Amino acid sequence: MKKMMTIISGVVLTALIAIGGVSAQQAKHTGSIQVKSDDEAGFAGMATVSLDSAINAALKQVPGKVLKAELENENGYLVYGVEIAKADRQIADVKVDAGNGKVLKIETDQKDNEGQEGEDSDNGHEEGGER
C-alpha cells in the first residue's frame, strides 16, 4: 500500500511539474521591438509594421469583424492588440508583433452558462493598433 502511494505521489508530482512548465512557456512570448518606456505617444514611431498589415495578419488567424486595434506594450514588447468579434460572438484579442507582423498570441473571451466571462489564453500562436 505504501509503495502504491509513493508511485501515485510521484506521478502527480511529475504531472504538476509538467503543467507548470507548459504554463510558464505559454505565458512568455516575445516581440521584435522592445519598449523602453510606457509613453504611448512614441509607440507609433517605433512600429515598422503598418496598422493595416497587423489587422490583416490578425484576420487571417481569426476571421471576423475588427472592433478595435491599437499599439500596446505587451510584456515589454511593442505589439498591436487587435480585438475581433468572431461569428460565434466570442471576442478574440490577437497580439501581432509591431516589428515583423507575426501573430504572437490569441486570447478568446468566452461566456459560460451563467453569462460570466472567462478567458482562454495563448493558443500557441505568435503576436501583433487602433483603427
C-alpha positions in Angstrom: 0.0 0.0 0.0 2.8 2.4 0.9 4.6 1.6 -2.3 1.5 2.4 -4.4 1.0 5.7 -2.6 4.6 6.6 -3.4 4.1 5.8 -7.1 0.9 7.8 -7.2 2.6 10.8 -5.5 5.5 10.6 -8.0 3.1 10.6 -10.9 1.1 13.5 -9.5 4.3 15.5 -8.8 5.6 14.8 -12.3 2.3 16.0 -13.9 2.3 19.2 -11.8 5.8 20.0 -12.8 5.0 19.4 -16.5 1.9 21.5 -16.3 3.8 24.3 -14.6 6.5 24.2 -17.3 3.9 24.5 -20.0 2.1 27.4 -18.3 5.4 29.3 -18.0 6.2 28.7 -21.6 2.8 29.9 -22.8 2.9 33.0 -20.6 6.2 34.1 -22.2 6.2 35.4 -25.7 8.5 38.0 -27.1 8.3 40.5 -29.9 10.9 42.1 -32.0 10.7 45.7 -30.7 11.5 46.3 -27.0 9.6 49.1 -25.3 11.8 51.1 -23.0 9.2 53.5 -21.7 5.4 53.4 -21.2 5.0 56.7 -23.3 2.3 55.5 -25.7 2.7 58.7 -27.8 6.0 57.3 -29.0 4.7 53.8 -29.9 3.7 54.8 -33.5 7.2 55.9 -34.3 8.6 52.6 -33.1 6.4 50.3 -35.2 7.8 49.1 -38.5 4.6 47.2 -39.5 1.5 49.2 -40.5 -1.8 49.0 -38.7 -3.5 47.6 -41.8 -0.8 44.9 -42.1 -1.3 43.9 -38.5 -5.1 43.8 -38.9 -4.8 41.6 -42.0 -2.4 39.2 -40.1 -4.9 39.0 -37.2 -7.9 38.4 -39.5 -6.0 35.6 -41.3 -5.8 33.8 -37.9 -9.2 34.8 -36.6 -11.8 35.7 -39.1 -14.5 38.2 -38.0 -15.1 41.9 -37.6 -12.4 44.2 -36.1 -13.7 46.1 -33.1 -10.5 47.8 -32.0 -6.9 47.8 -32.9 -4.1 49.7 -31.1 -0.4 49.6 -30.3 0.4 48.2 -26.9 3.2 47.3 -24.6 2.9 43.6 -24.0 5.5 42.1 -21.7 8.0 44.8 -22.6 7.5 44.4 -26.4 5.6 46.6 -28.9 2.6 44.8 -30.4 -0.7 45.6 -32.0 -3.7 44.4 -30.0 -6.5 43.6 -32.4 -9.9 42.8 -31.0 -12.1 40.8 -33.3 -15.7 39.8 -32.9 -16.0 36.2 -34.2 -19.0 34.7 -35.9 -19.8 32.8 -32.7 -20.0 36.1 -30.8 -16.7 35.5 -28.9 -14.2 38.3 -28.8 -10.6 37.4 -29.7 -7.7 39.6 -28.7 -5.0 39.0 -31.2 -1.4 40.2 -30.5 0.6 41.0 -33.6 4.3 41.9 -33.4 4.7 45.5 -34.5 8.2 44.8 -35.9 7.6 41.8 -38.1 3.8 41.3 -38.4 3.8 37.8 -36.8 0.8 36.8 -34.7 2.2 36.1 -31.2 -0.8 35.3 -29.2 -4.6 34.8 -29.4 -6.8 35.2 -26.3 -10.5 34.5 -26.6 -13.1 35.8 -24.1 -15.8 33.2 -23.5 -19.0 33.3 -21.7 -20.0 30.4 -19.5 -23.6 29.1 -19.0 -24.3 31.9 -16.5 -23.1 34.7 -18.7 -19.9 35.2 -16.8 -16.8 35.9 -18.8 -13.8 33.5 -18.8 -10.6 33.6 -20.7 -8.9 31.0 -22.9 -5.4 32.3 -23.4 -2.5 31.7 -25.7 -3.5 29.2 -28.4 0.1 28.7 -29.4 0.2 31.5 -31.9 2.5 34.3 -32.3 1.7 38.0 -31.5 0.9 41.5 -33.1 -3.3 49.2 -33.3 -6.2 51.1 -33.4 -8.4 51.8 -36.4 
